[in-house]
Amino acid sequence: MTPRSSRLQDHLAPLAFAGVLLLAFLAYRPGLSGGFLFDDLVNLPALGKYGPIVDAPAFWRYITSGFADPTGRPFSLLTFLIDARDWPTDAAPFLRTNLVLHLLNGALLFVLLRVLGGRLADDARTRDGAALVGAGLWVLHPLFVSTTLYIVQREAMLPATFTLLGLLAWVHGRARLTDSPRTALLWMVVVFGACTVLAVASKANGALLPVLAWVIDSVILRRNDPTQSTLRLRALRAVMLILPSVLIFGWLLSKLPAMHVDLASRPWTVAQRLLTEPRVLVDYLQLLAVPRVLSTGLYNDAYVASTGLASPASTWLAIVFVLALVATAFALRRRAPVFACALLFFFAGHLIESTILALELYYEHRNYLPALLLGWPIGRALMRWKIPAGARIAIVVLMFGGLATITWQRASLWARQDEMAALWARTNPASSRAQATAAIFEMRAGRPDLAIARLQPLSEKHPADLQLAVNLADARCAARGLRHSQVDAVSYALRNATEGDALVVTWLADALNLARTRACRGLNLEAVDTWIAAARANPRFAAPPRQQELHSIAGDLALTRREPDAALIEFDRALDAWPTPQAALQQAAMLASAGCYAQARDHLDHLAALQARDSIPHLARATGAMSMLHETVLHKQRYWTNALVHMRTTLDDDLRQHGATQCR
């Protein structure tokens, strides 16, 4: 190849991949009119929890408010500020940023595969063609619609971004180790280490960057490398890759002694999860190998856990299949390094989310990072296939066109949430979440009869399923009202449910509002009182924060009955369970709105007495490292202290103006 044609080749591949990114943008574009879903509505309200984020104190309150992972995922929270600084807000900016991030990840993957192809001593056509196809298959794959267009899963996308940047830093530094050791150290230690930290600060599986770099280093970079045996490289590999990887393996293995312990939050043990995950991994590989418009989506609560090697029968087959793939990858790592690297990278990428941690069994977005390299061996095989160039181009165009079409169809469906909910319910007939979501859309469309027909048979079959019970009650309220037996059915679900503790508090508060306004025939204050008692009797809802919320609803109920002293008792019990200034202020405000200014002040006095017993009251509610930091930030800013002083001043003014006899 002449120097001129070589330069043309160098520019042609990036231009071609820019066309692939444009195709991906067009395929995803219909989904940009979608909205918030499921966990979006749990995580994103933090943008407005303490008011608009308009200054430094508000920023620090927000950035430390994360509750997922030990880190709280602060970098992911930071990126949400690109799109909004208060809540509620519009979903469109979040979706646009997610799509830009997905396209950026595709571009970084193309660069990485091109560099790795060069390390394999591939000719320019094979190197660039394999990178183009490998990155194109990933960025266009419809499976990742459920990551890109699910706003909160930016937390799964960012670790991929920093993993790609970290891998590029490691490869670049490694190449400079002989001629410029200082530059190499900068890339392999400082930049790679920073990328690892940022990946972890985005989501915990970012900690796998050293493991994934070790896979690539061992399978790809060692080939044709004269510096392989140098002491400096061995030391860097040991410190930056092997040691962190061993620590991760050790941390995972430390969870094994508790693998047979019953979990309060799960219907299976960790041992059963380990038996199930090979089946899950096989399902993931099927979704990647056979792209489709519709999959199980967000609702996988009905995924059947394996309870033994033959229960279900596919368990042992999946285990054998996964072990065989891993063994094959190890065996072929020298003869077929690209194939081996892609497979080992995939399984290594699932080490945290698909092994021993008691996470939910199955989620599609967990493949976003592990699947990065799976298209590369396909691209390389196609480039080395001895067929005419025109036939090769036609195959690539057909693959890309097919994937883009399916992605466009899937993205269009994600923009029509009511249709998507109905299809997910049809695809997941045993998922109470999917059925409840579909029923909610049917009620919004003015068809509670359809929601009742959907939920009633399932609720009769699973009477302790809280998702089904409360949404069925909502549908009946919207239709003909509740009968006594139906009130009892909700009580049974509240008393015996094994999950849904976050759902129950919001729903009971809504039920109280319906009873207060008499908006649902058959739903009265006595029914709500019965439901609160049933929820209190459920061991699943015994955690102090949940008990605080249940006592708070009971206090609100007492106020509705014009029983201020009973309300004060319930509110005080709420603080006894979990003494938070936020709850005390909300409850004092409820008392004050009823004219019970003296009771409101007494309630704040009760909080002060509880805090006086604790030498570090601002840490009493911390449940992890980030939670502790968050409480410390609030304490240093005197956020709650100032709010409590303001509330007391207001109550004193009200008492002077109205006296203590206005309570009604």
C-alpha positions as CSV (number, residue, x, y, z in Angstrom):
1,M,0.0,0.0,0.0
2,T,1.4,3.4,-1.0
3,P,1.6,6.2,1.6
4,R,-1.2,8.1,-0.1
5,S,-3.5,5.1,-0.1
6,S,-2.6,4.4,3.5
7,R,-3.6,7.9,4.5
8,L,-6.8,7.5,2.6
9,Q,-7.5,4.3,4.5
10,D,-6.8,6.0,7.8
11,H,-9.4,8.7,7.0
12,L,-12.0,6.4,5.3
13,A,-12.7,4.2,8.3
14,P,-13.5,7.1,10.7
15,L,-15.7,8.7,8.1
16,A,-17.5,5.4,7.5
17,F,-18.1,5.0,11.3
18,A,-19.4,8.6,11.5
19,G,-22.0,7.4,9.0
20,V,-22.8,4.4,11.4
21,L,-23.2,6.9,14.3
22,L,-25.6,9.0,12.2
23,L,-27.6,5.8,11.4
24,A,-27.7,5.0,15.1
25,F,-29.0,8.5,15.9
26,L,-31.8,8.2,13.3
27,A,-32.7,4.8,14.7
28,Y,-32.9,6.1,18.3
29,R,-34.6,9.4,17.4
30,P,-38.2,8.3,17.8
31,G,-37.5,7.3,21.4
32,L,-36.5,10.9,22.3
33,S,-40.1,11.7,22.8
34,G,-40.5,9.1,25.6
35,G,-40.8,9.8,29.3
36,F,-39.8,8.7,32.8
37,L,-40.1,5.1,33.8
38,F,-40.1,2.9,36.9
39,D,-36.7,3.6,38.8
40,D,-36.5,7.1,37.1
41,L,-39.3,8.1,39.5
42,V,-37.4,6.8,42.5
43,N,-33.9,8.2,41.7
44,L,-34.4,11.5,39.8
45,P,-36.6,13.4,42.3
46,A,-33.4,13.9,44.3
47,L,-32.9,16.9,41.9
48,G,-35.6,18.7,43.9
49,K,-35.5,17.1,47.3
50,Y,-33.9,20.1,48.9
51,G,-35.1,22.7,46.5
52,P,-33.6,23.9,43.2
53,I,-29.9,23.3,42.8
54,V,-28.8,26.9,42.3
55,D,-25.8,27.3,44.6
56,A,-22.9,25.5,46.1
57,P,-24.6,24.4,49.3
58,A,-27.6,23.0,47.3
59,F,-25.1,21.2,45.0
60,W,-23.3,19.4,47.9
61,R,-26.7,18.4,49.4
62,Y,-27.6,16.9,46.0
63,I,-24.4,15.2,45.0
64,T,-24.1,13.4,48.4
65,S,-27.8,12.2,48.3
66,G,-27.3,9.0,46.4
67,F,-28.3,5.8,48.0
68,A,-27.4,3.1,45.4
69,D,-24.0,1.3,46.0
70,P,-21.7,2.2,48.9
71,T,-20.5,5.2,46.8
72,G,-24.0,6.7,46.1
73,R,-22.9,7.0,42.4
74,P,-22.0,10.7,42.7
75,F,-20.7,11.1,39.2
76,S,-23.9,9.7,37.7
77,L,-25.8,12.2,39.8
78,L,-23.5,15.0,38.6
79,T,-24.4,14.3,35.0
80,F,-28.1,14.6,35.6
81,L,-27.4,18.3,36.4
82,I,-26.7,18.7,32.6
83,D,-30.4,18.1,32.0
84,A,-32.2,19.6,35.1
85,R,-31.6,21.3,38.4
86,D,-35.0,20.8,40.0
87,W,-37.9,18.4,40.0
88,P,-40.4,17.7,38.5
89,T,-39.0,18.4,35.1
90,D,-39.1,17.3,31.4
91,A,-37.7,14.0,30.3
92,A,-36.5,15.1,26.8
93,P,-33.1,16.6,27.9
94,F,-32.2,13.5,29.8
95,L,-33.0,11.3,26.8
96,R,-30.9,13.4,24.5
97,T,-27.9,13.3,26.8
98,N,-28.3,9.5,27.1
99,L,-28.3,9.2,23.3
100,V,-25.2,11.4,23.0
101,L,-23.4,9.3,25.6
102,H,-24.3,6.1,23.7
103,L,-22.9,7.5,20.5
104,L,-19.8,8.6,22.3
105,N,-19.3,5.1,23.7
106,G,-19.7,3.7,20.2
107,A,-17.0,6.1,18.9
108,L,-14.7,5.2,21.8
109,L,-15.2,1.5,21.1
110,F,-14.4,2.0,17.4
111,V,-11.1,3.7,18.4
112,L,-10.3,0.9,20.9
113,L,-10.9,-1.9,18.5
114,R,-8.9,-0.2,15.8
115,V,-5.9,0.2,18.2
116,L,-6.2,-3.4,19.4
117,G,-6.4,-4.6,15.8
118,G,-3.1,-2.8,15.2
119,R,-1.5,-4.6,18.1
120,L,-2.5,-7.9,16.5
121,A,-0.5,-6.8,13.4
122,D,-3.6,-6.9,11.2
123,D,-3.3,-5.2,7.9
124,A,-5.1,-1.8,7.7
125,R,-8.2,-3.2,5.9
126,T,-8.7,-6.0,8.4
127,R,-8.0,-3.7,11.4
128,D,-10.4,-0.9,10.3
129,G,-13.1,-3.2,8.9
130,A,-13.2,-5.3,12.0
131,A,-13.3,-2.2,14.2
132,L,-16.1,-0.7,12.0
133,V,-18.2,-3.8,12.1
134,G,-17.5,-4.6,15.8
135,A,-18.4,-1.2,17.1
136,G,-21.2,-0.8,14.6
137,L,-22.9,-4.0,15.7
138,W,-22.7,-2.8,19.3
139,V,-23.9,0.7,18.8
140,L,-26.8,-0.3,16.6
141,H,-27.9,-3.3,18.6
142,P,-31.6,-3.0,19.7
143,L,-30.9,-4.7,23.1
144,F,-29.4,-1.4,24.3
145,V,-32.5,0.6,23.7
146,S,-33.6,-0.5,27.2
147,T,-30.4,1.1,28.5
148,T,-30.1,4.2,26.4
149,L,-33.8,5.3,26.6
150,Y,-34.2,4.3,30.3
151,I,-33.0,7.5,31.8
152,V,-31.7,6.3,35.1
153,Q,-29.6,3.6,33.3
154,R,-27.1,6.4,32.4
155,E,-25.6,4.9,35.6
156,A,-24.9,1.7,33.5
157,M,-23.6,3.7,30.5
158,L,-21.1,5.9,32.3
159,P,-19.0,2.9,33.6
160,A,-18.7,1.8,30.0
161,T,-17.5,5.3,29.0
162,F,-14.8,5.3,31.7
163,T,-13.9,1.6,31.0
164,L,-13.3,2.5,27.3
165,L,-11.2,5.5,28.2
166,G,-9.3,3.5,30.8
167,L,-8.6,0.7,28.4
168,L,-7.4,3.2,25.8
169,A,-5.1,4.8,28.4
170,W,-3.7,1.4,29.4
171,V,-3.0,0.4,25.7
172,H,-1.5,3.8,24.9
173,G,0.7,3.8,27.9
174,R,1.9,0.3,27.4
175,A,3.0,1.2,23.9
176,R,5.1,4.1,25.2
177,L,6.7,2.1,28.0
178,T,10.0,1.5,26.2
179,D,10.6,4.9,24.5
180,S,9.0,7.2,27.1
181,P,8.6,5.5,30.6
182,R,7.4,8.7,32.3
183,T,4.6,9.2,29.7
184,A,3.7,5.6,30.0
185,L,3.4,5.8,33.8
186,L,1.2,8.9,33.4
187,W,-1.3,7.0,31.2
188,M,-1.1,3.6,32.9
189,V,-1.2,4.8,36.5
190,V,-2.7,8.3,36.7
191,V,-5.2,8.2,33.8
192,F,-6.1,4.6,34.2
193,G,-6.5,5.0,37.9
194,A,-8.6,8.1,37.5
195,C,-10.9,6.3,35.0
196,T,-11.3,3.4,37.5
197,V,-12.3,5.9,40.2
198,L,-14.8,7.7,38.0
199,A,-16.2,4.4,36.7
200,V,-16.8,3.3,40.3
201,A,-18.3,6.7,41.1
202,S,-20.8,6.1,38.3
203,K,-21.8,2.5,39.3
204,A,-20.1,-0.2,41.3
205,N,-19.5,-2.5,38.3
206,G,-17.0,0.2,37.2
207,A,-14.6,-1.6,39.7
208,L,-14.2,-4.3,37.0
209,L,-12.0,-2.0,34.8
210,P,-8.8,-3.6,36.1
211,V,-10.2,-7.1,35.5
212,L,-11.3,-6.2,31.9
213,A,-7.9,-4.6,31.2
214,W,-6.2,-7.7,32.5
215,V,-8.3,-9.8,30.0
216,I,-7.2,-7.6,27.1
217,D,-3.6,-7.3,28.3
218,S,-3.3,-11.1,28.7
219,V,-5.0,-12.2,25.5
220,I,-4.3,-9.3,23.0
221,L,-1.5,-7.1,24.1
222,R,1.0,-9.8,25.0
223,R,1.2,-11.0,21.4
224,N,4.1,-9.7,19.4
225,D,5.3,-7.6,22.4
226,P,9.1,-7.4,22.9
227,T,8.6,-5.5,26.3
228,Q,6.4,-8.4,27.7
229,S,9.1,-9.7,30.1
230,T,10.4,-6.3,31.4
231,L,10.3,-5.8,35.1
232,R,8.6,-2.4,34.8
233,L,5.6,-3.8,32.8
234,R,5.3,-6.8,35.2
235,A,5.2,-4.5,38.2
236,L,2.6,-2.2,36.6
237,R,0.5,-5.2,35.6
238,A,0.7,-6.6,39.1
239,V,-0.2,-3.3,40.9
240,M,-2.7,-1.8,38.5
241,L,-4.5,-5.0,37.1
242,I,-3.8,-8.2,39.0
243,L,-3.9,-6.9,42.6
244,P,-7.3,-5.0,42.2
245,S,-8.7,-8.0,40.3
246,V,-7.7,-10.4,43.1
247,L,-9.2,-8.0,45.7
248,I,-12.5,-8.1,43.7
249,F,-12.5,-11.9,43.5
250,G,-11.7,-12.0,47.2
251,W,-14.5,-9.7,48.1
252,L,-17.0,-11.8,46.0
253,L,-15.7,-15.0,47.6
254,S,-16.2,-13.5,51.1
255,K,-19.9,-13.5,50.5
256,L,-20.0,-17.3,50.0
257,P,-20.4,-18.2,53.7
258,A,-23.9,-16.6,53.7
259,M,-25.0,-18.1,50.4
260,H,-27.6,-20.3,52.0
261,V,-29.1,-17.7,54.4
262,D,-32.7,-16.7,53.7
263,L,-32.9,-13.1,52.5
264,A,-35.6,-10.8,53.8
265,S,-35.8,-8.9,50.6
266,R,-35.7,-11.9,48.1
267,P,-37.7,-15.1,47.6
268,W,-34.4,-17.0,46.9
269,T,-31.0,-17.5,48.5
270,V,-27.7,-16.5,47.1
271,A,-26.9,-20.1,46.4
272,Q,-30.1,-20.3,44.3
273,R,-29.1,-17.1,42.5
274,L,-25.7,-18.6,41.6
275,L,-27.6,-21.6,40.1
276,T,-29.9,-19.3,38.2
277,E,-27.3,-16.9,36.7
278,P,-25.9,-19.3,34.1
279,R,-29.5,-19.5,32.7
280,V,-29.7,-15.7,32.8
281,L,-26.3,-15.4,30.9
282,V,-27.5,-17.8,28.2
283,D,-30.7,-15.8,27.8
284,Y,-28.5,-12.6,27.5
285,L,-26.4,-14.3,24.8
286,Q,-29.6,-15.3,22.9
287,L,-30.9,-11.7,23.0
288,L,-27.5,-10.5,21.7
289,A,-27.3,-13.2,19.0
290,V,-30.9,-12.9,17.8
291,P,-32.0,-9.2,17.9
292,R,-35.7,-8.5,18.4
293,V,-38.1,-5.6,18.7
294,L,-39.7,-6.9,21.9
295,S,-38.2,-8.5,25.0
296,T,-39.2,-8.8,28.6
297,G,-38.2,-5.1,29.1
298,L,-38.0,-3.7,32.7
299,Y,-40.2,-6.2,34.4
300,N,-38.4,-9.4,35.2
301,D,-39.8,-10.1,38.7
302,A,-41.3,-13.4,37.4
303,Y,-38.0,-14.9,36.3
304,V,-37.9,-18.4,37.9
305,A,-35.0,-19.0,40.2
306,S,-33.2,-22.3,40.1
307,T,-33.6,-24.4,43.3
308,G,-31.4,-27.3,42.1
309,L,-29.4,-28.6,39.2
310,A,-32.5,-30.1,37.7
311,S,-35.1,-27.5,38.8
312,P,-35.7,-26.3,36.2
313,A,-34.0,-28.8,33.9
314,S,-32.2,-26.1,31.9
315,T,-30.1,-25.2,35.0
316,W,-27.4,-27.8,34.6
317,L,-27.4,-27.4,30.8
318,A,-26.8,-23.7,31.2
319,I,-24.0,-24.3,33.7
320,V,-22.3,-26.7,31.4
321,F,-22.7,-24.4,28.4
322,V,-21.3,-21.4,30.2
323,L,-18.3,-23.4,31.6
324,A,-17.7,-24.8,28.1
325,L,-17.6,-21.3,26.6
326,V,-15.2,-20.1,29.3
327,A,-13.0,-23.2,28.8
328,T,-13.1,-22.8,25.0
329,A,-12.1,-19.2,25.3
330,F,-9.1,-20.1,27.5
331,A,-8.1,-22.9,25.1
332,L,-8.3,-20.7,22.0
333,R,-6.7,-17.5,23.5
334,R,-3.6,-18.0,21.4
335,R,-5.1,-19.4,18.1
336,A,-8.2,-17.2,18.1
337,P,-7.3,-14.3,20.4
338,V,-10.2,-12.0,19.3
339,F,-12.9,-14.6,19.9
340,A,-11.4,-15.6,23.2
341,C,-11.0,-12.0,24.4
342,A,-14.6,-11.1,23.5
343,L,-16.0,-14.1,25.4
344,L,-13.7,-13.7,28.5
345,F,-14.5,-9.9,28.5
346,F,-18.2,-10.7,28.4
347,F,-18.1,-13.1,31.4
348,A,-15.7,-10.9,33.3
349,G,-18.0,-8.0,32.8
350,H,-20.8,-9.9,34.6
351,L,-18.7,-10.8,37.7
352,I,-20.4,-8.3,40.0
353,E,-24.0,-8.1,38.8
354,S,-24.5,-11.7,37.7
355,T,-22.9,-13.7,40.5
356,I,-23.2,-13.6,44.3
357,L,-24.6,-10.2,45.1
358,A,-28.3,-10.4,46.1
359,L,-29.5,-8.1,43.2
360,E,-32.5,-9.0,41.1
361,L,-31.9,-11.9,38.9
362,Y,-32.2,-10.4,35.4
363,Y,-31.9,-7.0,33.7
364,E,-31.0,-6.4,30.1
365,H,-29.0,-3.2,30.8
366,R,-26.4,-5.4,32.6
367,N,-25.1,-6.4,29.1
368,Y,-24.2,-2.8,28.1
369,L,-20.6,-3.0,29.2
370,P,-19.9,-6.7,29.0
371,A,-21.1,-7.0,25.4
372,L,-18.7,-4.3,24.1
373,L,-16.3,-6.7,22.3
374,L,-18.8,-9.3,21.1
375,G,-19.1,-7.9,17.6
376,W,-15.3,-7.7,17.1
377,P,-14.7,-11.3,16.2
378,I,-17.6,-11.2,13.7
379,G,-16.1,-8.2,12.0
380,R,-12.6,-9.7,11.9
381,A,-13.9,-13.0,10.5
382,L,-15.8,-11.1,7.8
383,M,-12.8,-9.0,6.9
384,R,-10.6,-12.2,6.5
385,W,-13.3,-14.1,4.6
386,K,-12.0,-14.6,1.1
387,I,-15.0,-13.2,-0.8
388,P,-15.3,-10.2,-3.2
389,A,-15.2,-6.8,-1.5
390,G,-18.7,-5.9,-2.9
391,A,-20.2,-9.0,-1.2
392,R,-18.5,-8.1,2.0
393,I,-19.8,-4.5,1.9
394,A,-23.3,-5.9,1.1
395,I,-23.2,-8.1,4.1
396,V,-22.2,-5.3,6.4
397,V,-24.9,-3.0,4.9
398,L,-27.5,-5.7,5.5
399,M,-26.4,-6.3,9.1
400,F,-26.4,-2.6,9.9
401,G,-29.6,-1.9,8.1
402,G,-31.4,-4.8,9.9
403,L,-30.2,-3.8,13.3
404,A,-31.0,-0.1,12.7
405,T,-34.6,-1.1,11.6
406,I,-35.2,-3.2,14.7
407,T,-33.7,-0.5,16.9
408,W,-36.0,2.1,15.3
409,Q,-39.0,0.0,15.9
410,R,-38.0,-0.6,19.5
411,A,-37.2,3.0,20.1
412,S,-40.6,4.0,18.6
413,L,-42.3,1.6,21.0
414,W,-40.4,3.1,24.0
415,A,-41.9,6.5,23.1
416,R,-45.5,5.0,23.3
417,Q,-45.5,4.0,26.9
418,D,-49.1,2.7,27.0
419,E,-48.5,0.3,24.1
420,M,-45.2,-0.7,25.5
421,A,-46.7,-1.5,28.9
422,A,-49.5,-3.6,27.3
423,L,-46.9,-5.6,25.2
424,W,-44.7,-6.1,28.3
425,A,-47.7,-7.4,30.2
426,R,-48.4,-9.8,27.3
427,T,-44.8,-10.9,27.2
428,N,-44.6,-11.3,31.0
429,P,-47.9,-12.8,32.1
430,A,-46.6,-13.8,35.5
431,S,-44.9,-10.5,36.3
432,S,-47.0,-8.5,38.8
433,R,-45.1,-5.4,38.0
434,A,-45.8,-5.7,34.3
435,Q,-49.5,-6.4,34.8
436,A,-49.8,-3.5,37.4
437,T,-48.1,-1.1,35.0
438,A,-50.4,-2.1,32.1
439,A,-53.4,-1.7,34.4
440,I,-52.3,1.8,35.4
441,F,-52.2,2.9,31.8
442,E,-55.7,1.3,31.3
443,M,-57.0,3.3,34.3
444,R,-55.5,6.5,32.9
445,A,-57.3,5.8,29.6
446,G,-60.6,5.7,31.5
447,R,-60.9,1.9,31.3
448,P,-60.8,0.6,34.9
449,D,-62.9,-2.3,33.8
450,L,-60.0,-3.6,31.7
451,A,-57.6,-3.1,34.6
452,I,-59.9,-5.1,36.9
453,A,-60.2,-7.9,34.3
454,R,-56.4,-8.0,34.0
455,L,-55.6,-7.9,37.8
456,Q,-58.4,-9.8,39.5
457,P,-57.5,-13.4,38.3
458,L,-53.9,-12.9,39.2
459,S,-54.7,-11.3,42.6
460,E,-56.9,-14.3,43.5
461,K,-54.1,-16.6,42.6
462,H,-51.5,-14.5,44.5
463,P,-53.4,-12.8,47.3
464,A,-50.2,-11.6,49.1
465,D,-48.9,-9.8,46.0
466,L,-49.0,-6.2,47.0
467,Q,-48.5,-4.8,43.5
468,L,-51.7,-6.7,42.3
469,A,-53.7,-6.0,45.4
470,V,-53.3,-2.2,45.7
471,N,-53.6,-1.6,41.9
472,L,-56.8,-3.7,41.8
473,A,-58.2,-1.7,44.7
474,D,-57.4,1.5,42.7
475,A,-59.2,0.1,39.6
476,R,-62.2,-0.8,41.7
477,C,-62.3,2.7,43.2
478,A,-62.3,4.1,39.7
479,A,-65.1,1.8,38.7
480,R,-67.7,0.9,41.2
481,G,-66.0,1.3,44.6
482,L,-64.8,-1.2,47.2
483,R,-66.8,-3.8,49.0
484,H,-65.9,-5.0,52.6
485,S,-64.4,-8.2,51.3
486,Q,-62.2,-6.2,48.9
487,V,-61.0,-4.1,51.8
488,D,-60.1,-7.3,53.6
489,A,-58.2,-8.6,50.6
490,V,-56.0,-5.5,50.7
491,S,-55.4,-6.0,54.4
492,Y,-54.3,-9.6,53.8
493,A,-51.8,-8.4,51.1
494,L,-50.4,-5.7,53.4
495,R,-50.0,-8.2,56.3
496,N,-48.4,-10.9,54.3
497,A,-46.5,-9.2,51.4
498,T,-42.8,-10.1,51.1
499,E,-41.9,-7.1,49.0
500,G,-43.2,-3.6,48.1
501,D,-42.3,-1.8,51.3
502,A,-41.6,1.4,49.4
503,L,-44.9,1.1,47.5
504,V,-47.0,0.6,50.6
505,V,-46.3,4.0,52.1
506,T,-47.1,6.1,49.0
507,W,-50.2,4.0,48.3
508,L,-51.5,4.3,51.9
509,A,-51.0,8.1,51.8
510,D,-53.0,8.2,48.5
511,A,-55.7,6.0,50.0
512,L,-56.1,8.3,53.0
513,N,-56.6,11.2,50.6
514,L,-59.3,9.3,48.8
515,A,-61.0,8.4,52.1
516,R,-60.7,12.0,53.3
517,T,-62.4,13.4,50.2
518,R,-64.8,10.5,49.9
519,A,-63.6,10.0,46.3
520,C,-64.0,6.2,46.4
521,R,-67.2,4.5,47.5
522,G,-66.6,2.0,50.3
523,L,-63.2,3.5,51.2
524,N,-63.5,5.2,54.6
525,L,-61.2,6.2,57.4
526,E,-61.8,2.9,59.2
527,A,-60.6,0.9,56.2
528,V,-57.4,3.0,56.0
529,D,-56.9,2.5,59.8
530,T,-57.2,-1.3,59.2
531,W,-54.7,-1.2,56.4
532,I,-52.2,0.8,58.5
533,A,-52.5,-1.8,61.3
534,A,-52.0,-4.7,58.8
535,A,-48.9,-3.1,57.4
536,R,-47.5,-2.6,60.9
537,A,-48.0,-6.2,61.6
538,N,-45.9,-7.3,58.5
539,P,-42.3,-8.2,59.5
540,R,-41.2,-7.0,56.0
541,F,-42.1,-3.5,57.0
542,A,-40.4,-3.5,60.4
543,A,-37.4,-1.4,59.4
544,P,-37.2,1.8,61.4
545,P,-37.6,4.2,58.3
546,R,-40.7,2.3,57.2
547,Q,-42.2,2.3,60.7
548,Q,-41.6,6.0,60.9
549,E,-43.6,6.5,57.7
550,L,-46.5,4.2,58.8
551,H,-46.8,6.1,62.1
552,S,-46.8,9.4,60.2
553,I,-49.7,8.2,58.1
554,A,-51.5,7.1,61.2
555,G,-51.0,10.6,62.7
556,D,-52.4,12.2,59.5
557,L,-55.4,9.9,59.9
558,A,-55.9,11.0,63.5
559,L,-55.8,14.6,62.4
560,T,-58.4,13.9,59.8
561,R,-60.6,12.5,62.6
562,R,-59.9,15.7,64.5
563,E,-57.9,13.9,67.2
564,P,-54.8,16.1,67.6
565,D,-53.6,14.5,70.8
566,A,-53.7,11.0,69.1
567,A,-52.0,12.5,66.1
568,L,-49.2,13.9,68.3
569,I,-48.7,10.5,69.9
570,E,-48.4,8.9,66.4
571,F,-46.0,11.5,65.2
572,D,-43.8,11.2,68.3
573,R,-43.8,7.4,67.8
574,A,-42.6,8.0,64.2
575,L,-39.6,9.9,65.5
576,D,-39.0,7.2,68.2
577,A,-38.7,4.7,65.3
578,W,-36.4,6.9,63.1
579,P,-35.6,10.5,64.4
580,T,-35.2,12.6,61.2
581,P,-35.6,16.4,61.2
582,Q,-37.3,16.1,57.8
583,A,-40.1,13.9,59.2
584,A,-40.4,16.1,62.3
585,L,-40.8,19.2,60.1
586,Q,-43.4,17.6,57.9
587,Q,-45.4,16.3,60.8
588,A,-45.2,19.7,62.6
589,A,-46.4,21.3,59.5
590,M,-49.4,19.0,59.4
591,L,-50.2,19.8,63.0
592,A,-49.9,23.5,62.3
593,S,-52.1,23.4,59.2
594,A,-54.8,22.0,61.5
595,G,-54.3,24.9,63.9
596,C,-52.6,22.7,66.5
597,Y,-49.6,25.0,67.1
598,A,-48.9,23.9,70.6
599,Q,-48.8,20.2,69.6
600,A,-46.5,21.1,66.7
601,R,-44.1,22.8,69.0
602,D,-44.3,19.9,71.5
603,H,-43.5,17.6,68.6
604,L,-40.3,19.6,67.8
605,D,-39.4,19.4,71.5
606,H,-39.7,15.6,71.2
607,L,-37.2,15.6,68.4
608,A,-34.8,17.8,70.4
609,A,-35.0,15.4,73.3
610,L,-34.2,12.4,71.1
611,Q,-31.3,14.3,69.5
612,A,-29.9,15.2,72.9
613,R,-29.5,11.5,73.7
614,D,-27.2,11.1,70.7
615,S,-23.8,12.6,70.8
616,I,-23.6,12.7,67.0
617,P,-27.2,13.2,66.0
618,H,-26.4,14.1,62.4
619,L,-24.9,10.6,61.9
620,A,-27.6,8.6,63.7
621,R,-29.5,8.1,60.5
622,A,-26.5,7.2,58.3
623,T,-26.7,3.7,56.7
624,G,-23.5,3.8,54.6
625,A,-20.4,5.9,53.7
626,M,-22.2,8.2,51.3
627,S,-25.2,8.5,53.6
628,M,-22.8,9.5,56.4
629,L,-21.2,12.1,54.2
630,H,-24.6,13.4,53.2
631,E,-25.7,13.8,56.9
632,T,-22.4,15.5,57.6
633,V,-22.9,18.0,54.8
634,L,-26.4,18.8,56.1
635,H,-25.0,19.2,59.6
636,K,-22.2,21.5,58.6
637,Q,-24.6,23.6,56.6
638,R,-26.9,23.7,59.6
639,Y,-29.6,22.9,57.0
640,W,-32.0,21.2,59.4
641,T,-31.1,23.4,62.3
642,N,-32.1,26.5,60.4
643,A,-35.3,24.9,59.1
644,L,-36.2,23.9,62.7
645,V,-35.5,27.4,64.0
646,H,-37.6,28.9,61.3
647,M,-40.4,26.5,62.1
648,R,-40.3,27.3,65.8
649,T,-40.4,31.0,65.1
650,T,-43.4,30.6,62.9
651,L,-45.2,28.4,65.5
652,D,-44.5,31.0,68.2
653,D,-45.9,33.7,66.1
654,D,-49.0,31.6,65.3
655,L,-49.5,30.9,69.0
656,R,-49.2,34.6,69.9
657,Q,-51.7,35.5,67.2
658,H,-54.2,32.6,67.5
659,G,-53.6,31.1,70.9
660,A,-53.6,27.4,71.7
661,T,-57.4,26.9,71.2
662,Q,-57.5,26.9,67.4
663,C,-56.7,23.2,67.1
664,R,-59.5,21.6,65.1
